[in-house]
Amino acid sequence: MSVVAAIGVLALLVLVHELGHFLVARLLGIRVSQFSLGFGPALWSYQGKEVQYAVRAIPLGGYVGFPDDDPNSPISSQDPNLLRNRPIQDRAWVMSAGVLANLVFAYIILTTQVLTAGLPQLVYQPGVRVPQIAVEMSPVAQRAGLKAGDVIVAVDGTPLPTGKAAVDHVVQTIQSRPNQPVRLELQRQETRLTVTVVPELAPSGRGRIGVQLQENVQVQIRHARHLWDGIGLGAQEFYRLLSSTLRGYWELLQHFQQTADQVAGPVAIVAMGAGLAQSGWENLLQFSALISINLAVINILPLPALDGGQLLLLGIEALRGRPLPPKLQESVVQTGLLLLLGLGVFLIIRDTVRLVGS
């Protein structure tokens, strides 16, 4: 059931994205001919008065089709309600509506969560947590009496700050003082104690004691006191997730060779969502918001076959005063679509192999 829930989340987010395009086009009076979830052969279809609705075999997104793209359409090419005959601003609204729909939906999810189940928030405390003793690396920490779960609150009498700065300080102190005593003040549940470690000299020439370190952070559930508080907290969490997503993609572009292997495909996303669904529906809510934001960010990238690519073509048209030749636009979009589908299939195969082998 958790896998079904995760797949349902992805399908819902794709539906929201395509509904954004579809509803804005209809509100502007622009003709629409198809509304499809997925690509390829139709598994189910229904022909309405003007629009064909379909669910297709390849679950890598969806699309809204317009009569402009159908050479056999009975609608006159001069019809003012065809997408290509509308002003640039109308077409830009239609192309950007999917991204806006995903962003608005993510905000609604987060606001709903903070008003119901509550929003998990990370609260950083002073010190550095020791989640695990790595005896295979070095027995020093174990011999000195450190245990998993300890929190290092001071080094040589100096209290530690919060966050990454605290971790960096402990790591630098240990690495820079091989064969020299380092006094660590620990918090072990309700007990304060002090141990002295003597980092051993590692082959790298630095000191080590055989521990894993992480920021001392606790998860607290924050509930909204009333509706307006929930609206504000939802906005804060939305901004945090959007900012971290944008930073993540920027780092991916800057260090693509080192981070490309971390890019997740649909199979890995479903597996992640299934794990969160098992731990509670409130975690699945936040996962849904994060994926919805990611869909928006990916689709706004100026790449062929994505919404951002279409907006880029509209920008070029605005600068030139006329659109690019139709054949050139068609070849760019088709090439981009093939690359996108190819990437999707590759990620599905890669992530499936990883899951089977794990």
N, C-alpha and C positions, 0 to 999 in steps of 0.2 A: 504493500500500500504506500510505503514511503517513496518508492520509485515512481509510482503512478502520480503521487502528489507533486513530485519534482517535475515530471513531464507536463503535468497540468499547469504548473506555474509558467513554464517556458511557453506553452501554447497560448496561455492567457496573455502573456506579455507581447507575443507576436500579434495576437488579435487586437490588443490595445493599439499597437503601433499602426497596423493597417487601418483600423477604424479611424484613427486620426486623419490619415490621408482621405479616406472615403467620406467621412462626415463633412470635412471642410470643403471638399469638392462639391458635394451635394448642396451644402449651404450656400455656396457661391453660384449655384446653378450650372455647374460644369458637368457635362455628360460623362458617365462612368459605365463601362461595359462588363467589367469583371471584378470580383472580389475573391481572392484566393489565399488560402493558408497552405504553404508549401509550394513546391515546384514539381514539374513532371506530370505523369499521367494522373488523371482525376480518380480518386477513390470514391468520391461522392460529389454530386453536383446538382444544382437546382437552377432552372432558368426562370428568373422573374420577368417582370414586364420589360425592364430595360437592362437589368444586371444579372449576370450568371455568377452564382455563388458556388465555390468548390473547395474541397479539401483534397490535397494532392499528395503524391507518394513520397517525395523527398522533403523531409521536415527541416529545411534550412532557411526558414523565413516565410515570406509571403509577398503578395503584390496586389496592387489595385491597377486594373487595366482600363485603358481609355480607347474609345473608337478611333482616335488618331493613329493608333498602332495597328489597326486592322485594315489591310488594303481592300477587303471585301465588304467593308461596312456600308450599309445603304445610306448612311448620313452624309450629306453634302460636305465636301471639304471646306466650304465657305461658311458653314454653320457657326454662328458667333459663340455658341456654347461648347465648341470643341476646346480642349485644353490649349492647343497650340495657337488658337485665335484669341486667347484671353491676354490681357496686359501682363507684363512681367510680374507685377506685384501679386496678382491673383495666383499665378503659377508658383511663385515663391512661397506663398502661404500654403498651398497644397503640398509642395515638396517638403516643407519644414514641419508640417502638422504631425507627422508620425513621431518625430523627435520630441516635440512639445508634449504630445500625448503621453509618451513614456515618462517624461520628467514630471508632469502633473500627477500621473498615476503613482509614481514613486513617493511623491510628497503625501498623497492621500493615504497610501499604505502606512507610512511612518506616523502620520498624525493619528490614524486609527489605532496603531499599536500603542502609542503613548497614552491614548485615552482608555485602552482596554487592558491588555496584558502588561503594559509598562515597557519602558525602553532600557535595554542593558547599556550601562555606561561604564567606561573604564575610569577608575579613580586611582591616580598614581600616588604612592606613598614613598617616603624617604627610604633609601636603602636598596639593596640588591638581593633578589631571591635566588636560592640555590635549588633548582628543581631536581637535580640529579647529581650523584657522585660518580665520576667517570674513572673508576679504579684502573681500567685498562690503559688510560692515558698516563696516570700517575697515582701512586698510593698516598701521596703526601697529605691530601685533605682528609682522607679516611683515618689515617694514623693520628692526625691532630684532633680528631673528634667531630669534624663537620658531618652533618646529616642532611639528607634530602628534606627540603621544607624549611631549612634555616633561612633567616634573613640577615644579611650582613648590614649593620646599621652604622658602623664606623670602622675606619682603617687607621691604625696607629693613633687612636684618640680623636681623629677628625671625623665628625659626623658626615654622612653621605647625603647628597641632594636626591632629587627624584629623577626618574626617567633614564634616558640613554646616557646622560652625563655621569650618573652614578656607576653604571656598568663600565663605561670607558675608564673611569678613575680606578676601579678595582683591577681591571684587566691590565692597565698600564703599570700600576704599582707592582703587581705580581710578575709581569714580564720583565720589568726593569731591575728586579732585585733577586736574581738567582743566587742561591746559597746564602741569603741574608734573611734574618727573621722579620716577619710581618705580623703585627698584632691585629686580629680581627675581633670586633665586638659583635656578638650575634644576638638575635631575638629568636628564641625557640618556644613557640606558643606563648606562655605567660612568663617564661624565664629569660633573664639576661645573663649571658656568660661571655667570657673572653677566651680565645684560643690563639696560639701562636703557630704559624706555619712557616716553614723554610722552603721556598720554591726550589725545586730541583732544576738543573740546567738541561733544557731540551736540546735536541740536535740542531734546532734553529738558532741556538745561542741565546734564547730567552728563557725566563723562568716559567714554570708551570706547577700546578698543584693537583690537577685532576678533578675539576668541577665544571659543571655547566652553569652559566649565569644568565639571568634575565631580569627585566625591570620588575620592580615590586609593585604590582598592579592588582587591584581587586575589582570584581564586577559587581556593580550595584544596580538594582532595578529602580528606575525613576518613573513615577506615575504623575500624570497631570492632575492638578488640583481642581481644574475646571476647564471648560471648553477653550477659552482664550489662551490659557496656559498650554493646553495641548497643541493648539495651532502654532504657538511660538516654539515649543520644544520640537515639534515636527519639522519646522523650518530650520532650526539649528542642526538637527540630525541630517536633514536633507543636504544642507550646505556642507557638512562635514564629509558625507559620503561622496558628494559630487567633487569636492576639492581633492580628496584622496584618490578618486578615480582618475581625474585629470593629471595629477602628479604621477600616478602609476603609468599612464600611457606615455607621458613625457619621458620618464625614465626608460621605458621600453624602447622608445625611438632613439634615445641617446646611447643606450648600451644594448643594441638589438642582438648582437652576437651572443652576449652573455645571458640575456633574459628571454630570448625567443622560445626556448624550450619550456618556459613557464606558461605560455599561452594555452589556455584551456579551450577545448572544443565542446560540442553539445554533450557527448558522453560523459566527460569529466564534470561538466556543470550539473548534469542530472545526478551523478554519483554524489557530488557535494551536497546538492539539495536534498537527496534522499537521507543522507546522514544527519542533516539539520532537522528534517521532518521527524526523524526518530527521537530527537532530543527535545522536541516541543514545537507546537505550531507557531509560537511567538518568534522562534528562531527562523522559521520558514518565511515569516512576514518580512523580517529584515533582509533575508536572502533575496526575496522577490524584489524589494525596493532596490537593492544593490544591482541586481541583474538588469532591472528596468533602466537604471541610470547608465549602465554599461551599454545597453542596446542603443540608447540615445547618443552617447558619445561616439560609438563606433559608426553609427549611421550618418553622423554629421561630418565625418572625415571626408575631405575632398577627393574621393576615389571613385572611379567609374562604377556604375551599377548601384552605388549607395546614394542616399539622399543628398549628402554633401557634394557628390559629383554632379548631380543634377543642378544644384544651386550654383556650382561653379560655372556650368554651361550657361545658366541664366545670367550670371555676372559678366561673362564674356560677351553674351548677346547685348547686354545693356551698354557695355563699352563700345562695341562695334556698331551698334545701331541696327543690327540685323543678326539673326541666328546663324550659327555655323551650318554648312551644307548638311542636309538630312542624312546622306549616306555616311558622312564622317561621324555625326553624332551616333548613328546606329551602330557603326563598327566599334566605336569607343565603348558604348554601353554593353554590347554583346561580348567584347573582349573582357571587360571588367566582370561581367556576370559569370563567364566561364572560369576566370581566375578565382572568383569568390566561391563558386561551387566546388572547384577543385581543392581549394584550401579547406573547405568544410569537410569534404570526403576524407582528405588526408588526416585532419584532426580526429575525425570519428574513428578511423582505423587505428591511428596511433594510440588514442586514449583507451580504446577497447583492448588492444594488445597489452597495455600497461595494467589495466584492471584484471585481465585474465591471468597475467603473470604475477600479480601481487598476492 
